[in-house]
Amino acid sequence: MRKDLKTKMGDVLRAKREKLDVSQEEVAERAGVDRTYISILERGLKSPTVETLERICDALGTLPERVIEEARRK
Protein backbone atom coordinates (compact mmCIF):
# COMPACT_ATOMS: atom_id res chain seq x y z
CA MET A 1 0.00 0.00 0.00
CA ARG A 2 1.34 3.45 -0.93
CA LYS A 3 1.74 5.94 1.84
CA ASP A 4 0.05 9.30 1.42
CA LEU A 5 2.03 12.54 1.51
CA LYS A 6 1.16 13.42 5.10
CA THR A 7 2.39 10.01 6.28
CA LYS A 8 5.60 10.44 4.29
CA MET A 9 6.06 13.94 5.73
CA GLY A 10 5.64 12.50 9.21
CA ASP A 11 8.34 9.94 8.45
CA VAL A 12 10.68 12.70 7.24
CA LEU A 13 10.02 14.89 10.29
CA ARG A 14 10.63 11.95 12.65
CA ALA A 15 13.86 11.00 10.86
CA LYS A 16 15.16 14.58 11.05
CA ARG A 17 14.28 14.81 14.75
CA GLU A 18 15.91 11.48 15.53
CA LYS A 19 19.02 12.44 13.56
CA LEU A 20 19.36 15.48 15.84
CA ASP A 21 18.75 13.21 18.85
CA VAL A 22 16.07 15.48 20.29
CA SER A 23 12.75 14.57 21.84
CA GLN A 24 9.31 15.41 20.52
CA GLU A 25 8.92 17.59 23.58
CA GLU A 26 12.03 19.62 22.73
CA VAL A 27 10.94 20.15 19.12
CA ALA A 28 7.46 21.13 20.31
CA GLU A 29 8.87 23.63 22.78
CA ARG A 30 11.14 25.21 20.15
CA ALA A 31 8.27 25.38 17.64
CA GLY A 32 5.64 26.61 20.09
CA VAL A 33 3.31 23.63 19.69
CA ASP A 34 2.17 20.81 21.94
CA ARG A 35 4.22 17.61 22.11
CA THR A 36 1.18 15.54 21.19
CA TYR A 37 0.86 17.56 17.98
CA ILE A 38 4.39 16.55 16.97
CA SER A 39 3.42 12.94 17.62
CA ILE A 40 0.27 13.30 15.51
CA LEU A 41 2.29 14.77 12.63
CA GLU A 42 4.97 12.10 12.84
CA ARG A 43 2.31 9.39 12.67
CA GLY A 44 0.80 11.02 9.59
CA LEU A 45 -2.57 11.60 11.19
CA LYS A 46 -2.72 15.31 10.31
CA SER A 47 -0.99 17.82 8.06
CA PRO A 48 0.41 21.03 9.54
CA THR A 49 -0.40 24.50 8.28
CA VAL A 50 2.36 26.18 6.32
CA GLU A 51 3.13 28.45 9.27
CA THR A 52 3.37 25.54 11.70
CA LEU A 53 5.50 23.52 9.29
CA GLU A 54 7.88 26.51 9.05
CA ARG A 55 8.18 26.71 12.85
CA ILE A 56 8.78 22.97 13.18
CA CYS A 57 11.35 23.03 10.40
CA ASP A 58 13.11 25.96 12.10
CA ALA A 59 13.22 23.87 15.27
CA LEU A 60 14.77 21.02 13.26
CA GLY A 61 17.20 23.24 11.36
CA THR A 62 15.75 22.49 7.95
CA LEU A 63 13.48 24.09 5.36
CA PRO A 64 9.83 23.20 4.73
CA GLU A 65 10.53 22.70 1.02
CA ARG A 66 13.19 20.11 1.85
CA VAL A 67 10.76 18.15 4.02
CA ILE A 68 8.12 18.21 1.29
CA GLU A 69 10.63 17.28 -1.41
CA GLU A 70 11.98 14.36 0.63
CA ALA A 71 8.44 13.18 1.34
CA ARG A 72 7.53 13.26 -2.34
CA ARG A 73 10.57 11.16 -3.20
CA LYS A 74 9.62 8.39 -0.74
N, C-alpha and C positions, 0 to 999 in steps of 0.2 A: 504494500500500500504506500502510495506517495504521501509524503508529509506536506502539509500546507505551509505557506510562507510564514505565518505567525509561529508555527511550531519550529520551523527552521531558524527563525530569528531568535527564539528562546534558546535553542541549542547554541547558537553563536554567542549570545550574551553570557550564557553559563560558562562556555569554554573560555571566554575572555576574562571573566571574573576568576575562574579557577586558575588560569595562567598567572594572574596577579596574586594568587593566594590570599584573597580577601573574602570575607563572609558576605552573605546577602545583606545582613544587617549593616555592615560598613558601607556597601554600595548604596543602600537605601538612605542612610544618613547623609552621605555626600550628595545624593541626588535630590534629597528633600521629599522622599516618598516612603511609604510604609514597607517594612521588610516582607510582609505577605504579598505585596504587589510585585516585588521582584520575583518571588517564588511563582506567582501566577504567570508572569511573563516568561520565565524560564521553562515552565511546563507547557507553554503555547496555548494557554487558555484564553488569553486576551491579547490585543495589540495595543501598544502605547500610542498616545497622541504624539505628534511630531515634537512638540515642546518637551514632553516627558522623555522621549527617546533621546533628545539632545542632552538633557540633564544626566541621564543614565550613562550615555556615552562619554560625557565629560568626566563623570566619576570613574569610568573605566579607562580613560585616556585614549579614546578612539573617536572616530567620526561616525555619525549615523549612516552616511552613505556607504561606509565600509561594511558596517553590520548588514545592511540591506543587500549589498553586492555579494557578500559571503553567503548569506542565506539563499540568495537566488541560485548560486552555483552548487548548492548541496543537492 
